[in-house]
Amino acid sequence: MLDNILSILIFFPALAAMFGFVVAKDSIRAYGVTVAAIEFALSLFLWYAYDPAVSGMQFMESLPLIPAFGISYLLGVDGISLFIIVLAAFFTLIGIASLPDMKRMKDMILTLLFLQMTMIGVFAALDAIVFYVFWELSLVPMLYIIGAWGGPLRIYASVKFFLYTFTGSLVMLVGMLFMAYFYHQATGTWSFSILEWYRLILPENIQLWLFVAFFLGFAIKVPMFPFHTWLPYAHGQAPTIGSVILAAILLKMGTYAFVRFSLPLFPDASVFFMMPIAVLAIIMIIYTAMVAYAQEDIKQVVAYSSVSHMGVIILGTFALNVEGISGSVFLMIAHGVVSGALFLLVGVIYERRHTKMMSEFGGLASVMPHYATIFGVMVMASVGLPLTINFVGEFLSLLGFYQQSHMMTLLAGIAIIVGAIYMLAAFKKVFFGEVTNEKNRNLPDVNKRELVALIPLVIIAIWLGVYPKPVLGPINNSVESIVQLMHEKAVTEEAKARIPDLTSTIVINEAKEETK
Amino acid sequence: METYLYIALFAPLVGSLFAGLFGARPKTIIAGLVPTGLLFASLVSSTILLTHVLAGNTVHVELMTWMETGDLYIPFGFVVDQVSVTMMMVVTIVSTVVHVYSIGYMDHDKGFNRFFSYLSAFVFSMMVLVMSDNFAGLFIGWEGVGLCSWLLIGFWYHKESATWAANEAFIMNRIADLGMLIGIFLIYWNTGSLQYDQVFAAVAGLEISTVVWIGIFLFIGAMGKSAQFPLHTWLADAMEGPTPVSALIHAATMVTAGVYLVVRANPIYDIIPEVGTVIASLGAFVAMFAASMALVNRDMKRIIAYSTLSQLGYMFVAAGLGAYWVALFHLMAHAFFKALLFLGAGNVMHAMSDELDPFKMGGLSKKMKGTFIMMTVASVALAGIYPLAGFFSKDMILEVAFVEHHYILYTVLLLTAGLTAFYSFRLIALIFHGEERYKLFGFDPHEAYKYMLWFMAPLAVLAVIAGMMFKGTYYDMVTQLLPAGEYHVHSAFTYWVMTIGTQIFVGLAIVYAYRKYENAKIDKKVESGFFYQLLFNQYYIPQFYEEFFVKPYRDLSMIFWKHIDLKVVDATVDMIGNTFYKTGKETHVMQNGNLSTMLRWMVAGLVFLLVSAIVFAKANDIFAYMVTIVPGLGA
């Protein structure tokens, strides 16, 4: 079973969804929860079986698809993808378990199961074409979720989401084809395997062009400023479950792809574009945080806050050292947990009042104390308070980038100020003050179904904040191997200097040990 | 000893979680008693650790790893040494008293259980702050106390002013925390560690400019927590919280965290005396600046808050001039008498149905004898009258400034000492003496519960004896870790002139305050004067911040959203989309299947192609011709 666990993880939900079409409507929730629970258990088993001491790919599977062009069904996980896969399985589970009653419930659950297939496929794929297929397939269920269950502007929002990200991805596909072509030129054989590509050393000017092509696809997905405007619409119109999955998992595809493709394939280009990207990241952090502050709709606050946090992740990724990249990968998980939880929480209030305008609320802390407490914990996690999950990622990302640029980090650090401003302001508007709106006076507090989703998230947000080691350790090992690979592949002097050589530091550390 | 360390540290956390279990329920007395009991256990453990440290030992434990990646290694490590044990004693003593006091004070409050949960959580964070053995652990506590401060200032969350003040405090502290974070990054990338012992060992070998930057950024962090100018406005607004909170957090413990940081990082600041001088100058400025605002304020709690600010300034003068042990000593003494003063003020507030204007009180000494005595003791101590605690700690700072030849600082501090005495006794005179003006406003004051007064008594005793009794022992203990330095004026004559002079000066200020305010006469002419208005409006700084930071930020955010994000960034995207869409829509008639239309287009296309062929050919000819008439153009 271990040999094929990744394939099982990918195709089990899809297969179950096929069977789901014949399940009775009344039992579809139970069916969906069971499938998602099995899937989550499998992902936990994957984590259990994963050897944290190994930095390379594990559970590899390979099956030639189009041998003439070197396209194969190639899967594997390392510390970077492992936890996002677990997170995807986890969010699908709690998403289905806490799904409120809605029209066409069955379609929704089956769509979610298909979506799960594509998500896990993206993070497990090691062949560029397979990766691309899952990457694009993931758009379809999300398009359907927004378009079928969304708000009044759902068609506009879903089409925008689809076309915008699709356009970026096509450029990325061209980049992939060129990459394979260059590989063919250099070695005489065709291959789309990322691991094979890692071994190829490209001249700097080619790296720059390919980097830009990949960048466009990833940046729209992240989304990076100024490609972010599809996100507020998508979140604004999507049903709660759609926003949760979108924020927690789908956005991570972009940042994950930066770590998986851009950095190791194009180390010199990464160094070349480090500062421009850092500038974009800082604009993302400060500008979108200010936009978030101006919002009147609580869901939009969370949506823009996502963009702001993604800025920190990008910054950490382009720190190009172990501290920064580990931090950014950790922050991907952290942001998934926290923003997912915040969207769930917004859903709780939306379901009761069918509005998300903050001016409609006020004084909820006395009406719904448990809800206010959980929201408060997540706000503090989002603000990045130490001992919550976000702090670890944010701290390491910024710490990492500090090695590259002092001033840029100082500017990016404004994240901790502006983040507090919009979050606390929103929290104050919704929860503090007197209850002024009669409709809010008798709102019921969170119910059991909602707690099933929220309590585990609260536990994770604090547990991984206090003790991040189980996740940070494997991430660290895999990141170290990427950084070392980048250092060795780099052709320019500047890149060699910017990307640390880990072997030399190990020698220094050993020397330190000896002198002790 | 490790067991005691863990009890001292984690007992408040357990208490907080216990009270938290009852959080949303109506008042449960056990939710107050259990945290208090656990805190007492923490106090006892701290005392045992103190005796251990006095015997010349320290305790250092490492609980577990926190973060580990790349070369970074941060454990949860805790150290009980001479400095941290002093802080631990201050924190546990004051918070135990405040906990017991709060059982009475919060008696009728709906949020009784929640209050104790927050209060104990604060104590835990504060203990983490002072006991951590590395800068990251310090930062955990640093942000933790910030969170608890936010929760407790905004405790009465239905009040707009309270929640506003809570957010202001949090955000202003965050600004400073960024400085602190940058300081931590600098330390890590230059020394490769965040552990105190390793950093302090490595710091001597660094370039001086790097150390200067580290010192500056760490101090920016300290400025936020300790509310130094220009990040001071949150402290006065923080008085919106319940009074026990003001006593514990905004007087005795949290606001002194900045001083603790400078004292703890003394090996860094020792290398950079220039930065130290700046710190001391800023401290002296804040001491006087805050005291001046306290002179005219008509809000009892704000007066005490400004007094706290002023005393924090004193501590920074000492710390900045390298007299770390003096700073820490004043921190300790100040914690006792200032907490006492606040708790007394809490009694008065309760008696007066939360009235804060001392001009509406007067003559309360008859009704509230116990409170009157304790607040007077605290004020005498604050004024620095022999033999109370303030004399030994505060006058010592004056001597430090004098001995270090910072005569300007000395003069400022001396004047401030006069101001301090004046505003303290202005308050006492207004509240407790003179006519019983409260009758006019229909108040019916009553003394607080007996046990509250009894539990305030230890603070009163400490305020009296802390200077006399502990100074020697304290000095011997902390100078094992901090740089020793006896700050004695060399000539005995000068010393006596200075000491007696200061005492007389302060005494005169007290007498003047009494004479002036015993009858609560309001001098209309003075009140309409420029200086009075300037001071009363806090130098217009809050208004300035509102006008020049808060409003522009709000407006700019609005512009970013409505005008840039929607109208520029998003509109561009839509424009590109619409261009394709419209082009398709407009041109689809070309292929409507009508033969004559299509033939027409075919002709049009043919003409277009022919014309372009000719144009290109001609253009080429012209180009070739130009090349012949202007030689070298084409090359």
Interface residues (C-beta under 8 A of the other chain):
Chain A: K160 L163 Y164 F225 P226 H228 T229 W230 Y287 M290 V291 Y293 A294 Q295 N321 V322 E323 S326 G327 G363 A365 S366 P369 H370 T373 M380 L385 P386 L387 V392 F395 L396 L398 L399 G400 Y402 Q403 H406 T409 L410 G413 I414 I416 I417 A420 I421 L424 A425 K428 F431 F432 G433 E434 V466 Y467 P468 K469 L472 G473 I475 N476 V479 E480 T505 N509
Chain B: G23 A24 M64 T65 W66 M67 E68 T69 G70 D71 L72 A136 F139 I140 E143 G144 L147 W150 G154 Y157 H158 E160 T163 W164 N167 F170 I171 R174 I175 D177 L178 L181 I182 I184 F185 L186 Y188 W189 Y553 R554 L556 S557 M558 F560 W561 K562 D565 V569 D570 T572 V573 G577
